[in-house]
Structures are given as structure tokens and as C-alpha cells.
Amino acid sequence: MPLQTNYSVKTAVRDARKKNSCTHFDEPSYIDLSDFYANLLRQIPYMTLQNSATEAEFRKKLRNALENGIQLIKATVFANVCGSNLQRAAGLSIYFPERKAHQSYALTDFAKSNAWATLIGHYAEPQRKDHAKFLDAMAGR
């Protein structure tokens, strides 16, 4: 698995998740998933990998996964009403704390059934030398 350059993928995730750019709720550890995906789509051009031969394929797969995710959210949410402060909320929120996840999160069925907890761990914790797991989480593997 190719490695990112200059923490570009991690920076893109952080920028897409920031409170001033991503719809969040009274409990700011929960964000609107569709808005996060849309923000991350805008960050794709800034993601660079050490192996430029795989960079285009990585970006393409990530773009497709995010676009498919947005469409799945639209198909799943059957009713969505939001006020003027939450205009970009699409009706599906997800736990994504700005800092380290609560220790009990890893015990939830959701955290055990997918790579979302891995993504949160890589996002919130100091940068690790091994970025392969992080890139796998971003690519949905």
C-alpha cells in the first residue's frame, strides 16, 4: 500500500472534519456524514502519495467511494428536516470526535464491524510511521 506524502491524507481528513467546515451538532463529536464526505471530496486534489503511479487510482477509488456514500445516504434517509443553522445536514450523523475517541467506543458493535474506529484512531492520535492502515481505512478496505 502506498504511503502519503507530508501527511497530506491526514491533513485532508482533518480539514474536512473541522467544526467550521463540517456540520456538527450540540454534541460536537457527532458530524453529518454526507457533509463530511462532501468536504473530503473537495480535499482529494490535495492528497499526495509517495508513489505517483498509484496516486491517480487512489484518488479515483476514494472519489467513487465518497460519491457512492453520499448517494447511499440520500437513498437511506427518508425524512430530513433541518433549520437554517444546519442547512447541509443530510440526516445521518456519525461519531467522529476531534480528539481521541472515548475508550468505550471500541466496545460498540459498530466499531467492531468496520474500519471507522481505525480512521478515528489515526485521525486523533499523533502521526504514525505506518500509514497503510490509515489509507486502507480511507479506501474502505
N, CA, C and O atoms as a MOPAC input file, in Angstrom:
PM7 MOZYME 1SCF
protein

 N      0.84900 1    -1.18200 1     0.00000 1
 C      0.00000 1     0.00000 1     0.00000 1
 C      0.88300 1     1.23000 1     0.00000 1
 O      1.79600 1     1.32300 1     0.82000 1
 N      0.64200 1     2.17400 1    -0.89000 1
 C      1.46500 1     3.37600 1    -0.96400 1
 C      1.26300 1     4.29000 1     0.24100 1
 O      0.18800 1     4.32300 1     0.84000 1
 N      2.30000 1     5.01800 1     0.57800 1
 C      2.25400 1     5.92800 1     1.70900 1
 C      1.98000 1     7.35700 1     1.24700 1
 O      2.35900 1     7.75100 1     0.14300 1
 N      1.32500 1     8.11300 1     2.09700 1
 C      1.04400 1     9.51200 1     1.79800 1
 C      2.30800 1    10.35300 1     1.94900 1
 O      3.24000 1     9.94500 1     2.64100 1
 N      2.34900 1    11.49900 1     1.32100 1
 C      3.46800 1    12.41800 1     1.47800 1
 C      3.02900 1    13.57900 1     2.36300 1
 O      1.90600 1    14.07300 1     2.26200 1
 N      3.93400 1    13.99600 1     3.22200 1
 C      3.72100 1    15.16900 1     4.07200 1
 C      2.39000 1    15.14700 1     4.81600 1
 O      1.77300 1    16.19400 1     5.00900 1
 N      1.94600 1    13.97100 1     5.23200 1
 C      0.68400 1    13.83700 1     5.97500 1
 C     -0.50200 1    14.41000 1     5.21000 1
 O     -1.46500 1    14.87900 1     5.81700 1
 N     -0.43800 1    14.37400 1     3.89400 1
 C     -1.46400 1    15.03500 1     3.07200 1
 C     -2.85100 1    14.43600 1     3.24200 1
 O     -3.84200 1    15.16700 1     3.22100 1
 N     -2.94200 1    13.12400 1     3.41000 1
 C     -4.25100 1    12.48500 1     3.57800 1
 C     -4.80200 1    12.82200 1     4.96100 1
 O     -5.97400 1    13.17300 1     5.10300 1
 N     -3.95900 1    12.71200 1     5.96600 1
 C     -4.39400 1    13.04400 1     7.32500 1
 C     -4.82400 1    14.50300 1     7.41200 1
 O     -5.83100 1    14.81300 1     8.04800 1
 N     -4.08400 1    15.38500 1     6.79100 1
 C     -4.44900 1    16.80100 1     6.78900 1
 C     -5.78300 1    17.00600 1     6.08900 1
 O     -6.60500 1    17.80100 1     6.54400 1
 N     -6.00600 1    16.30400 1     4.99800 1
 C     -7.26700 1    16.42000 1     4.26500 1
 C     -8.44100 1    15.97500 1     5.13800 1
 O     -9.49100 1    16.61700 1     5.14400 1
 N     -8.26400 1    14.88300 1     5.86900 1
 C     -9.32100 1    14.39800 1     6.75800 1
 C     -9.58100 1    15.43200 1     7.85300 1
 O    -10.73300 1    15.74500 1     8.15100 1
 N     -8.53700 1    15.95000 1     8.43800 1
 C     -8.71100 1    16.97300 1     9.48400 1
 C     -9.42400 1    18.20300 1     8.94100 1
 O    -10.32800 1    18.73400 1     9.58700 1
 N     -9.02700 1    18.65200 1     7.76700 1
 C     -9.66900 1    19.83500 1     7.18100 1
 C    -11.13900 1    19.57000 1     6.86200 1
 O    -11.98000 1    20.45200 1     7.03200 1
 N    -11.44900 1    18.36800 1     6.40300 1
 C    -12.83600 1    18.01500 1     6.08000 1
 C    -13.68800 1    17.90400 1     7.34200 1
 O    -14.89900 1    18.11600 1     7.28900 1
 N    -13.07500 1    17.57600 1     8.46600 1
 C    -13.77900 1    17.35300 1     9.73500 1
 C    -13.90600 1    18.61900 1    10.60200 1
 O    -14.72700 1    18.64200 1    11.51800 1
 N    -13.13000 1    19.64800 1    10.34100 1
 C    -13.10900 1    20.84000 1    11.19700 1
 C    -14.51400 1    21.37800 1    11.46100 1
 O    -15.38000 1    21.37300 1    10.58600 1
 N    -14.71000 1    21.83800 1    12.68500 1
 C    -16.02700 1    22.33200 1    13.08700 1
 C    -16.51600 1    23.49100 1    12.22200 1
 O    -17.71900 1    23.63000 1    11.99900 1
 N    -15.61200 1    24.30800 1    11.74300 1
 C    -16.04500 1    25.46000 1    10.94100 1
 C    -16.39300 1    25.08200 1     9.50500 1
 O    -16.91700 1    25.91500 1     8.76600 1
 N    -16.11400 1    23.84600 1     9.09400 1
 C    -16.44800 1    23.44700 1     7.72600 1
 C    -17.37600 1    22.23700 1     7.63800 1
 O    -17.94300 1    21.97300 1     6.57800 1
 N    -17.53700 1    21.50800 1     8.72200 1
 C    -18.36700 1    20.30200 1     8.70200 1
 C    -19.54300 1    20.46700 1     9.66100 1
 O    -19.37100 1    20.89200 1    10.80300 1
 N    -20.71200 1    20.13300 1     9.19300 1
 C    -21.90800 1    20.22500 1    10.03500 1
 C    -21.75500 1    19.32200 1    11.24700 1
 O    -21.52800 1    18.11900 1    11.11900 1
 N    -21.88200 1    19.91700 1    12.42000 1
 C    -21.84000 1    19.17200 1    13.67100 1
 C    -23.04400 1    19.58100 1    14.50600 1
 O    -23.77300 1    20.50900 1    14.15600 1
 N    -23.23700 1    18.89200 1    15.58900 1
 C    -24.45500 1    19.06600 1    16.36300 1
 C    -24.11800 1    19.52200 1    17.77500 1
 O    -22.96100 1    19.82300 1    18.07100 1
 N    -25.12000 1    19.57700 1    18.65000 1
 C    -24.89100 1    20.04300 1    20.02200 1
 C    -23.73500 1    19.29900 1    20.67000 1
 O    -22.92100 1    19.89700 1    21.37300 1
 N    -23.66500 1    18.02800 1    20.43900 1
 C    -22.51600 1    17.23900 1    20.88700 1
 C    -21.56900 1    17.20100 1    19.68900 1
 O    -21.80200 1    16.43800 1    18.75100 1
 N    -20.50400 1    18.00800 1    19.70000 1
 C    -19.65400 1    18.15100 1    18.50400 1
 C    -18.88300 1    16.90800 1    18.09300 1
 O    -18.21200 1    16.91500 1    17.06100 1
 N    -18.96400 1    15.84100 1    18.87700 1
 C    -18.32200 1    14.58400 1    18.47500 1
 C    -19.10600 1    13.89800 1    17.36500 1
 O    -18.61900 1    12.94300 1    16.75900 1
 N    -20.31500 1    14.37800 1    17.09600 1
 C    -21.14700 1    13.82000 1    16.03000 1
 C    -21.21500 1    14.80600 1    14.87700 1
 O    -21.53200 1    15.98100 1    15.06600 1
 N    -20.91400 1    14.31500 1    13.67800 1
 C    -20.93700 1    15.15300 1    12.47900 1
 C    -21.90200 1    14.55800 1    11.45500 1
 O    -22.23800 1    13.37500 1    11.51100 1
 N    -22.33400 1    15.38800 1    10.53300 1
 C    -23.17400 1    14.89500 1     9.44500 1
 C    -22.27200 1    14.15400 1     8.46100 1
 O    -21.31100 1    14.72600 1     7.94800 1
 N    -22.57100 1    12.90900 1     8.20100 1
 C    -21.70000 1    12.07000 1     7.37000 1
 C    -21.64200 1    12.54800 1     5.92500 1
 O    -20.57200 1    12.55900 1     5.31700 1
 N    -22.77600 1    12.94000 1     5.37800 1
 C    -22.79400 1    13.40000 1     3.99100 1
 C    -21.97600 1    14.68100 1     3.81900 1
 O    -21.25600 1    14.83300 1     2.83100 1
 N    -22.08600 1    15.59500 1     4.77300 1
 C    -21.31200 1    16.83500 1     4.69700 1
 C    -19.81800 1    16.54300 1     4.81200 1
 O    -19.00900 1    17.15600 1     4.11500 1
 N    -19.45500 1    15.61900 1     5.67800 1
 C    -18.06000 1    15.22100 1     5.79900 1
 C    -17.55600 1    14.63500 1     4.48000 1
 O    -16.47000 1    14.98100 1     4.01400 1
 N    -18.35300 1    13.74600 1     3.88300 1
 C    -17.96300 1    13.16200 1     2.59900 1
 C    -17.79000 1    14.25500 1     1.53400 1
 O    -16.82500 1    14.23000 1     0.77000 1
 N    -18.71500 1    15.20000 1     1.48800 1
 C    -18.62200 1    16.29100 1     0.50200 1
 C    -17.36400 1    17.12300 1     0.73800 1
 O    -16.67800 1    17.50100 1    -0.21200 1
 N    -17.06800 1    17.40100 1     1.98500 1
 C    -15.85000 1    18.15100 1     2.30600 1
 C    -14.60700 1    17.36000 1     1.91700 1
 O    -13.64400 1    17.92100 1     1.39600 1
 N    -14.63300 1    16.07000 1     2.17100 1
 C    -13.48100 1    15.23200 1     1.82700 1
 C    -13.30300 1    15.14100 1     0.30800 1
 O    -12.17500 1    15.08400 1    -0.18200 1
 N    -14.39600 1    15.12700 1    -0.42500 1
 C    -14.29800 1    15.15200 1    -1.89400 1
 C    -13.52100 1    16.38200 1    -2.36000 1
 O    -12.70600 1    16.29500 1    -3.27900 1
 N    -13.77400 1    17.51300 1    -1.73100 1
 C    -13.06900 1    18.74400 1    -2.10200 1
 C    -11.59100 1    18.71100 1    -1.71800 1
 O    -10.79100 1    19.48000 1    -2.25100 1
 N    -11.23500 1    17.82800 1    -0.80100 1
 C     -9.84300 1    17.72200 1    -0.35000 1
 C     -9.01000 1    16.75100 1    -1.18700 1
 O     -7.78400 1    16.74600 1    -1.07100 1
 N     -9.63100 1    15.94600 1    -2.00700 1
 C     -8.90900 1    14.91700 1    -2.76400 1
 C     -7.74000 1    15.48700 1    -3.58300 1
 O     -6.67700 1    14.86700 1    -3.59700 1
 N     -7.87900 1    16.62600 1    -4.26100 1
 C     -6.73400 1    17.13100 1    -5.03500 1
 C     -5.48800 1    17.41600 1    -4.20500 1
 O     -4.38500 1    17.48900 1    -4.74700 1
 N     -5.65400 1    17.57900 1    -2.89600 1
 C     -4.51900 1    17.88800 1    -2.02700 1
 C     -3.86200 1    16.64600 1    -1.43300 1
 O     -2.86500 1    16.75100 1    -0.71900 1
 N     -4.41500 1    15.48000 1    -1.72300 1
 C     -3.85700 1    14.22800 1    -1.21700 1
 C     -2.78500 1    13.73700 1    -2.17900 1
 O     -3.04300 1    13.54500 1    -3.36700 1
 N     -1.59400 1    13.53900 1    -1.66300 1
 C     -0.49400 1    13.05800 1    -2.49800 1
 C      0.11900 1    11.81400 1    -1.87000 1
 O      0.19200 1    11.67900 1    -0.64900 1
 N      0.55100 1    10.92200 1    -2.73200 1
 C      1.18600 1     9.68400 1    -2.28900 1
 C      2.63200 1     9.65900 1    -2.74000 1
 O      3.00600 1    10.33100 1    -3.70100 1
 N      3.43100 1     8.88900 1    -2.05000 1
 C      4.84300 1     8.78100 1    -2.40800 1
 C      5.03000 1     8.14900 1    -3.77600 1
 O      5.99000 1     8.46300 1    -4.47900 1
 N      4.12800 1     7.26800 1    -4.15600 1
 C      4.19600 1     6.62300 1    -5.46100 1
 C      3.14700 1     7.28200 1    -6.35800 1
 O      1.95600 1     6.99100 1    -6.24100 1
 N      3.58100 1     8.15100 1    -7.23300 1
 C      2.64100 1     8.89800 1    -8.07700 1
 C      1.88600 1     7.98600 1    -9.04400 1
 O      0.81400 1     8.35000 1    -9.52700 1
 N      2.43300 1     6.81300 1    -9.32700 1
 C      1.75700 1     5.88500 1   -10.23800 1
 C      0.45100 1     5.37800 1    -9.63200 1
 O     -0.50100 1     5.10300 1   -10.36200 1
 N      0.39600 1     5.25200 1    -8.32100 1
 C     -0.82400 1     4.76800 1    -7.66700 1
 C     -1.71100 1     5.90800 1    -7.16600 1
 O     -2.84800 1     5.67400 1    -6.75500 1
 N     -1.20700 1     7.12000 1    -7.19800 1
 C     -1.95600 1     8.26800 1    -6.67300 1
 C     -3.26700 1     8.49700 1    -7.42300 1
 O     -4.30500 1     8.70800 1    -6.79500 1
 N     -3.23500 1     8.45800 1    -8.73200 1
 C     -4.45100 1     8.69400 1    -9.52000 1
 C     -5.50300 1     7.63600 1    -9.23200 1
 O     -6.68700 1     7.95200 1    -9.11100 1
 N     -5.08000 1     6.38000 1    -9.12100 1
 C     -6.02400 1     5.29900 1    -8.82900 1
 C     -6.60800 1     5.45100 1    -7.42200 1
 O     -7.80400 1     5.24700 1    -7.21800 1
 N     -5.76700 1     5.80900 1    -6.46400 1
 C     -6.22900 1     6.04600 1    -5.09100 1
 C     -7.28100 1     7.15100 1    -5.07500 1
 O     -8.34400 1     6.99600 1    -4.47300 1
 N     -6.98400 1     8.25700 1    -5.73500 1
 C     -7.93200 1     9.38100 1    -5.77400 1
 C     -9.24500 1     8.97700 1    -6.44200 1
 O    -10.32500 1     9.34300 1    -5.97900 1
 N     -9.14100 1     8.22500 1    -7.52300 1
 C    -10.34300 1     7.78600 1    -8.24000 1
 C    -11.21300 1     6.89100 1    -7.36900 1
 O    -12.42700 1     7.07900 1    -7.29700 1
 N    -10.58700 1     5.91300 1    -6.70400 1
 C    -11.33300 1     4.99500 1    -5.84800 1
 C    -11.95500 1     5.72700 1    -4.66700 1
 O    -13.09400 1     5.45200 1    -4.28900 1
 N    -11.21500 1     6.64900 1    -4.09200 1
 C    -11.74500 1     7.41200 1    -2.96300 1
 C    -12.91000 1     8.29300 1    -3.40300 1
 O    -13.93300 1     8.36300 1    -2.72300 1
 N    -12.75100 1     8.96800 1    -4.54600 1
 C    -13.83400 1     9.80800 1    -5.07100 1
 C    -15.09800 1     8.96300 1    -5.30600 1
 O    -16.19700 1     9.35700 1    -4.91600 1
 N    -14.92900 1     7.81700 1    -5.93600 1
 C    -16.07600 1     6.93500 1    -6.19700 1
 C    -16.73200 1     6.47300 1    -4.89900 1
 O    -17.95800 1     6.46000 1    -4.79300 1
 N    -15.92100 1     6.09500 1    -3.91200 1
 C    -16.46500 1     5.62700 1    -2.63900 1
 C    -17.23400 1     6.73900 1    -1.92900 1
 O    -18.30800 1     6.49600 1    -1.37800 1
 N    -16.69600 1     7.94800 1    -1.94100 1
 C    -17.36900 1     9.06700 1    -1.28600 1
 C    -18.65400 1     9.45500 1    -2.01400 1
 O    -19.67700 1     9.71200 1    -1.37800 1
 N    -18.60500 1     9.49800 1    -3.33500 1
 C    -19.81300 1     9.82000 1    -4.11300 1
 C    -20.88700 1     8.74900 1    -3.91200 1
 O    -22.06700 1     9.06800 1    -3.76700 1
 N    -20.47300 1     7.47400 1    -3.90400 1
 C    -21.42600 1     6.38700 1    -3.64600 1
 C    -22.00100 1     6.50500 1    -2.24300 1
 O    -23.19400 1     6.27800 1    -2.03900 1
 N    -21.17000 1     6.85400 1    -1.28300 1
 C    -21.63300 1     7.03000 1     0.08700 1
 C    -22.68200 1     8.12000 1     0.20500 1
 O    -23.67900 1     7.95200 1     0.90600 1
 N    -22.46600 1     9.22800 1    -0.47300 1
 C    -23.44400 1    10.32500 1    -0.46100 1
 C    -24.76000 1     9.85500 1    -1.06500 1
 O    -25.83000 1    10.16400 1    -0.54000 1
 N    -24.68700 1     9.11500 1    -2.15800 1
 C    -25.91200 1     8.60400 1    -2.78900 1
 C    -26.62500 1     7.59500 1    -1.88300 1
 O    -27.85300 1     7.59100 1    -1.81000 1
 N    -25.87300 1     6.75300 1    -1.20500 1
 C    -26.47500 1     5.78500 1    -0.28000 1
 C    -27.17300 1     6.49800 1     0.88100 1
 O    -28.24500 1     6.07600 1     1.31600 1
 N    -26.57400 1     7.56400 1     1.37300 1
 C    -27.20600 1     8.33800 1     2.44700 1
 C    -28.51700 1     8.93200 1     1.94900 1
 O    -29.53400 1     8.87500 1     2.64000 1
 N    -28.49100 1     9.49900 1     0.75300 1
 C    -29.72100 1    10.06600 1     0.18100 1
 C    -30.80000 1     9.00100 1     0.03200 1
 O    -31.97700 1     9.27100 1     0.26900 1
 N    -30.40500 1     7.79900 1    -0.35800 1
 C    -31.37100 1     6.71600 1    -0.54600 1
 C    -31.86900 1     6.15100 1     0.78900 1
 O    -32.98200 1     5.63000 1     0.86900 1
 N    -31.05300 1     6.25300 1     1.81900 1
 C    -31.38800 1     5.67700 1     3.11600 1
 C    -32.26600 1     6.59400 1     3.96300 1
 O    -33.20100 1     6.14000 1     4.62200 1
 N    -31.95600 1     7.87600 1     3.93700 1
 C    -32.69500 1     8.83400 1     4.76400 1
 C    -34.01600 1     9.14500 1     4.07400 1
 O    -34.03000 1     9.67800 1     2.96500 1
 N    -35.12200 1     8.81400 1     4.72600 1
 C    -36.42900 1     9.02200 1     4.09900 1
 C    -37.09500 1    10.30700 1     4.55200 1
 O    -38.07900 1    10.72800 1     3.94300 1
 N    -36.59100 1    10.94500 1     5.60400 1
 C    -37.12600 1    12.23200 1     6.04800 1
 C    -35.99000 1    13.02600 1     6.67000 1
 O    -35.25500 1    12.51300 1     7.51300 1
 N    -35.84900 1    14.26800 1     6.25700 1
 C    -34.78700 1    15.11700 1     6.77800 1
 C    -35.28400 1    16.54900 1     6.82000 1
 O    -35.59400 1    17.13500 1     5.78300 1
 N    -35.36000 1    17.10500 1     7.99400 1
 C    -35.74700 1    18.49800 1     8.17600 1
 C    -34.64700 1    19.16300 1     8.97000 1
 O    -34.22100 1    18.63900 1     9.99900 1
 N    -34.18300 1    20.30400 1     8.51100 1
 C    -33.13400 1    20.99700 1     9.25100 1
 C    -33.36600 1    22.49800 1     9.20300 1
 O    -33.94600 1    23.02500 1     8.25400 1
 N    -32.90400 1    23.17000 1    10.23900 1
 C    -33.05300 1    24.61200 1    10.34000 1
 C    -31.96600 1    25.34900 1     9.58100 1
 O    -31.12000 1    24.74500 1     8.92300 1
 N    -32.00900 1    26.65100 1     9.68900 1
 C    -31.07700 1    27.48900 1     8.93600 1
 C    -29.63000 1    27.29200 1     9.37600 1
 O    -28.71600 1    27.52400 1     8.58500 1
 N    -29.40200 1    26.87300 1    10.60800 1
 C    -28.02800 1    26.66100 1    11.08600 1
 C    -27.44500 1    25.32500 1    10.63900 1
 O    -26.23600 1    25.11600 1    10.74000 1
 N    -28.27700 1    24.42800 1    10.15200 1
 C    -27.81600 1    23.09200 1     9.76300 1
 C    -28.25800 1    22.76000 1     8.34000 1
 O    -28.68700 1    21.63600 1     8.07800 1
 N    -28.16400 1    23.69600 1     7.43900 1
 C    -28.68700 1    23.52500 1     6.08100 1
 C    -28.04600 1    22.37800 1     5.31700 1
 O    -28.67800 1    21.79400 1     4.43700 1
 N    -26.80400 1    22.04500 1     5.64000 1
 C    -26.12100 1    20.97600 1     4.90500 1
 C    -26.29900 1    19.60500 1     5.55300 1
 O    -25.76600 1    18.61200 1     5.05700 1
 N    -27.04300 1    19.54200 1     6.65400 1
 C    -27.28200 1    18.25100 1     7.31000 1
 C    -28.16600 1    17.39300 1     6.41500 1
 O    -29.21200 1    17.83800 1     5.94300 1
 N    -27.73000 1    16.15800 1     6.18900 1
 C    -28.45400 1    15.26500 1     5.27700 1
 C    -29.21500 1    14.16300 1     6.00700 1
 O    -29.84200 1    13.32100 1     5.36300 1
 N    -29.17200 1    14.15100 1     7.33300 1
 C    -29.99500 1    13.21000 1     8.06800 1
 C    -29.29800 1    11.99900 1     8.64000 1
 O    -29.95900 1    11.12300 1     9.19800 1
 N    -27.98500 1    11.91900 1     8.52200 1
 C    -27.26000 1    10.78400 1     9.08700 1
 C    -25.97500 1    11.30500 1     9.72900 1
 O    -25.07500 1    11.79100 1     9.04300 1
 N    -25.90700 1    11.19600 1    11.04700 1
 C    -24.70500 1    11.64800 1    11.74800 1
 C    -23.88000 1    10.44200 1    12.17200 1
 O    -24.37300 1     9.31600 1    12.23300 1
 N    -22.61600 1    10.70700 1    12.46100 1
 C    -21.70100 1     9.64500 1    12.87100 1
 C    -20.74200 1    10.19700 1    13.91400 1
 O    -20.41000 1    11.38300 1    13.91400 1
 N    -20.31000 1     9.32200 1    14.79200 1
 C    -19.35800 1     9.68800 1    15.83400 1
 C    -17.99100 1     9.91200 1    15.21200 1
 O    -17.43100 1     9.00800 1    14.59000 1
 N    -17.45200 1    11.11400 1    15.37800 1
 C    -16.11900 1    11.43300 1    14.86800 1
 C    -15.54300 1    12.56500 1    15.71900 1
 O    -15.57200 1    13.72900 1    15.31800 1
 N    -15.01800 1    12.21200 1    16.90200 1
 C    -14.50600 1    13.24500 1    17.80600 1
 C    -13.28900 1    13.94600 1    17.22600 1
 O    -12.53600 1    13.37800 1    16.43600 1
 N    -13.11900 1    15.18200 1    17.63500 1
 C    -11.94700 1    15.93300 1    17.17300 1
 C    -10.66700 1    15.41500 1    17.81200 1
 O     -9.59000 1    15.46600 1    17.21700 1
 N    -10.80300 1    14.92600 1    19.01000 1
 C     -9.66300 1    14.36400 1    19.71000 1
 C     -9.88500 1    12.86100 1    19.87000 1
 O    -10.77700 1    12.29400 1    19.24000 1
 N     -9.11500 1    12.24800 1    20.67100 1
 C     -9.17300 1    10.79700 1    20.84500 1
 C    -10.58300 1    10.32200 1    21.19600 1
 O    -11.29600 1    10.96500 1    21.96600 1
 N    -10.96300 1     9.19800 1    20.62400 1
 C    -12.27200 1     8.60700 1    20.88800 1
 C    -12.34000 1     8.11400 1    22.32900 1
 O    -11.33300 1     7.71900 1    22.91800 1
 N    -13.53800 1     8.14600 1    22.87400 1
 C    -13.74200 1     7.60300 1    24.21600 1
 C    -13.39900 1     6.11800 1    24.19400 1
 O    -13.69000 1     5.42400 1    23.22000 1
 N    -12.78200 1     5.63400 1    25.26400 1
 C    -12.31900 1     4.23900 1    25.30500 1
 C    -13.44800 1     3.23500 1    25.13000 1
 O    -13.20100 1     2.12000 1    24.67100 1
 N    -14.66300 1     3.58900 1    25.47700 1
 C    -15.78100 1     2.65800 1    25.34200 1
 C    -16.22500 1     2.49100 1    23.89000 1
 O    -16.92800 1     1.53500 1    23.56400 1
 N    -15.82200 1     3.41300 1    23.02000 1
 C    -16.25900 1     3.33700 1    21.62700 1
 C    -15.80100 1     2.04200 1    20.96700 1
 O    -16.54900 1     1.45200 1    20.18800 1
 N    -14.60400 1     1.59900 1    21.26100 1
 C    -14.06700 1     0.37400 1    20.65600 1
 C    -14.89000 1    -0.85900 1    21.02200 1
 O    -14.79300 1    -1.88800 1    20.35500 1
 N    -15.68500 1    -0.76200 1    22.06300 1
 C    -16.50500 1    -1.89300 1    22.50900 1
 C    -17.86000 1    -1.96200 1    21.81300 1
 O    -18.58100 1    -2.94800 1    21.97100 1
 N    -18.21300 1    -0.95000 1    21.06000 1
 C    -19.52500 1    -0.94000 1    20.40200 1
 C    -19.54200 1    -1.90000 1    19.21900 1
 O    -18.50600 1    -2.17500 1    18.61400 1
 N    -20.72100 1    -2.40200 1    18.89900 1
 C    -20.86700 1    -3.29700 1    17.75600 1
 C    -20.44000 1    -2.60100 1    16.46700 1
 O    -19.80600 1    -3.21300 1    15.60700 1
 N    -20.78800 1    -1.32600 1    16.33500 1
 C    -20.42900 1    -0.58900 1    15.12400 1
 C    -18.90900 1    -0.52400 1    14.96200 1
 O    -18.38900 1    -0.78800 1    13.87800 1
 N    -18.20400 1    -0.17700 1    16.02600 1
 C    -16.74200 1    -0.06600 1    15.94800 1
 C    -16.08200 1    -1.40200 1    15.63200 1
 O    -15.02900 1    -1.44900 1    14.99600 1
 N    -16.70700 1    -2.48500 1    16.07900 1
 C    -16.15800 1    -3.81500 1    15.83100 1
 C    -16.43600 1    -4.31400 1    14.41900 1
 O    -15.77600 1    -5.24400 1    13.95600 1
 N    -17.40100 1    -3.71400 1    13.72800 1
 C    -17.84300 1    -4.26500 1    12.44400 1
 C    -17.26700 1    -3.56600 1    11.21300 1
 O    -17.57300 1    -3.96300 1    10.08800 1
 N    -16.44300 1    -2.54100 1    11.39800 1
 C    -15.88100 1    -1.82700 1    10.25000 1
 C    -14.60600 1    -1.10300 1    10.65700 1
 O    -14.13000 1    -1.26300 1    11.78100 1
 N    -14.05800 1    -0.31400 1     9.75500 1
 C    -12.77900 1     0.35900 1    10.00000 1
 C    -12.93200 1     1.80300 1    10.48000 1
 O    -11.95300 1     2.54800 1    10.51200 1
 N    -14.15000 1     2.20500 1    10.85400 1
 C    -14.35100 1     3.59600 1    11.27400 1
 C    -13.52000 1     3.93300 1    12.51600 1
 O    -12.94500 1     5.01800 1    12.59200 1
 N    -13.45000 1     3.03300 1    13.47400 1
 C    -12.65300 1     3.27900 1    14.68300 1
 C    -11.17100 1     3.43200 1    14.33200 1
 O    -10.46300 1     4.22000 1    14.96100 1
 N    -10.70900 1     2.69500 1    13.34700 1
 C     -9.32200 1     2.83100 1    12.89100 1
 C     -9.09100 1     4.22300 1    12.31600 1
 O     -8.07500 1     4.86000 1    12.59500 1
 N    -10.03600 1     4.68300 1    11.51700 1
 C     -9.92900 1     6.03100 1    10.95300 1
 C     -9.86100 1     7.06500 1    12.06200 1
 O     -9.00000 1     7.94500 1    12.03800 1
 N    -10.76200 1     6.96800 1    13.03900 1
 C    -10.75600 1     7.91800 1    14.15800 1
 C     -9.42700 1     7.85700 1    14.89200 1
 O     -8.85400 1     8.89000 1    15.24000 1
 N     -8.93700 1     6.64200 1    15.12500 1
 C     -7.67000 1     6.48900 1    15.82500 1
 C     -6.50800 1     7.15000 1    15.10800 1
 O     -5.66700 1     7.79000 1    15.73900 1
 N     -6.45900 1     7.00300 1    13.82700 1
 C     -5.37900 1     7.63000 1    13.05900 1
 C     -5.56300 1     9.13200 1    12.94700 1
 O     -4.58800 1     9.88200 1    12.89900 1
 N     -6.78100 1     9.56000 1    12.90500 1
 C     -7.06600 1    10.98900 1    12.81200 1
 C     -6.69300 1    11.70500 1    14.10200 1
 O     -6.07000 1    12.76700 1    14.07200 1
 N     -7.07200 1    11.12600 1    15.23000 1
 C     -6.94900 1    11.80800 1    16.51100 1
 C     -5.58100 1    11.63400 1    17.17300 1
 O     -5.14300 1    12.50200 1    17.92900 1
 N     -4.92200 1    10.54600 1    16.89900 1
 C     -3.65600 1    10.27900 1    17.57000 1
 C     -2.49300 1    10.86700 1    16.77900 1
 O     -2.63300 1    11.17200 1    15.59500 1
 N     -1.34500 1    11.02700 1    17.43600 1
 C     -0.16900 1    11.52500 1    16.72200 1
 C      0.14400 1    10.66400 1    15.50100 1
 O     -0.16100 1     9.47200 1    15.47400 1
 N      0.75300 1    11.28000 1    14.49600 1
 C      1.04900 1    10.59100 1    13.24400 1
 C      1.92500 1     9.37600 1    13.50100 1
 O      2.88900 1     9.43800 1    14.26400 1
 N      1.58200 1     8.28200 1    12.85900 1
 C      2.33600 1     7.03800 1    12.99600 1
 C      3.20400 1     6.83700 1    11.76100 1
 O      2.92300 1     7.38000 1    10.69200 1
 N      4.25000 1     6.05800 1    11.92200 1
 C      5.13000 1     5.77900 1    10.78700 1
 C      4.42200 1     4.91600 1     9.74600 1
 O      4.66000 1     5.06300 1     8.54800 1
 N      3.56200 1     4.02800 1    10.20100 1
 C      2.87600 1     3.12500 1     9.27600 1
 C      1.52800 1     3.72700 1     8.88300 1
 O      0.59700 1     3.73300 1     9.68800 1
 N      1.41600 1     4.22700 1     7.66900 1
 C      0.18800 1     4.86100 1     7.19500 1
 C     -0.70000 1     3.89300 1     6.41500 1
 O     -1.79600 1     4.26400 1     5.99600 1
 N     -0.24600 1     2.67900 1     6.21900 1
 C     -1.00400 1     1.74200 1     5.38900 1
 C     -2.39500 1     1.48100 1     5.95800 1
 O     -3.36600 1     1.45900 1     5.20200 1
 N     -2.51500 1     1.28500 1     7.25900 1
 C     -3.83300 1     1.04900 1     7.85800 1
 C     -4.74500 1     2.25300 1     7.65700 1
 O     -5.93500 1     2.10800 1     7.37600 1
 N     -4.17300 1     3.44000 1     7.80600 1
 C     -4.95700 1     4.65600 1     7.61700 1
 C     -5.47600 1     4.75100 1     6.17400 1
 O     -6.65000 1     5.04500 1     5.94700 1
 N     -4.60000 1     4.50400 1     5.21900 1
 C     -5.01500 1     4.56300 1     3.82600 1
 C     -6.03800 1     3.48100 1     3.51600 1
 O     -6.96700 1     3.71100 1     2.74200 1
 N     -5.87500 1     2.29700 1     4.11500 1
 C     -6.85700 1     1.24100 1     3.94900 1
 C     -8.21200 1     1.68400 1     4.48600 1
 O     -9.23900 1     1.45800 1     3.84500 1
 N     -8.22200 1     2.31000 1     5.65000 1
 C     -9.47500 1     2.78400 1     6.23000 1
 C    -10.12600 1     3.82300 1     5.31300 1
 O    -11.34400 1     3.81900 1     5.13400 1
 N     -9.33200 1     4.68900 1     4.74700 1
 C     -9.86600 1     5.71900 1     3.85500 1
 C    -10.41600 1     5.09500 1     2.57300 1
 O    -11.39900 1     5.58000 1     2.01300 1
 N     -9.78800 1     4.03300 1     2.11800 1
 C    -10.23100 1     3.39200 1     0.88400 1
 C    -11.33100 1     2.36100 1     1.14000 1
 O    -11.82600 1     1.73200 1     0.20500 1
 N    -11.71000 1     2.19200 1     2.40400 1
 C    -12.79100 1     1.26800 1     2.73200 1
 C    -12.39900 1    -0.19000 1     2.73000 1
 O    -13.25200 1    -1.05800 1     2.54700 1
 N    -11.13300 1    -0.47800 1     2.92800 1
 C    -10.66700 1    -1.87400 1     2.94900 1
 C    -10.46500 1    -2.35300 1     4.34000 1
 O    -10.07600 1    -3.50300 1     4.54600 1

